[in-house]
Amino acid sequence: ITLALFGEDHTIGNALRWQLMQYEGEVDFCGYTMPHPSEAKVHLRVQCREGVVAVDVVKRALVDLRALFQDLKGQFGESLGRGDYEQ
């Protein structure tokens, strides 16, 4: 399946590609392209094993990425609160 993600760039394309490739037992291939540098659009290509619905795997990847980013945001906030950073 190839999905077009409008209004997006390499940030979400690469993050989604990485997350989808974590599902080794389900995803055989995942890659993305940006058709043109001045166009905010990502083409995400996902090839899954037989019996796996690609759209469902992409939805799960988005949910998993959201959880990952929320956790990262929480850890970052805690670190800032403790003063664990260099100025």
C-alpha positions, 0 to 999 in steps of 0.5 A: 500500500502507498499512502500520501500524507499531506502537510508532512515532511521528513520528520513524520516520514522517517519516524513512521518508517522507523516505527513500522520497521520495528514490526519485523514479523508483520512488515517486510518493507517500509520506505517513504519519499517526498515527491518534491522538496517544495511540496509538503507531502510524503508518500509512505510505502508499506509492504506487509506479510500475507494476512496483515492489513497494512492500514491497521499496521500504520494506524498502530504505528501512529498510536505507538509513536504518539505514546513514545513522544508523550513519554519522551516529553514527560522525561524531558520535562522531568529532566528540566525540572531537576536541572539535569542539563548544561547551560 
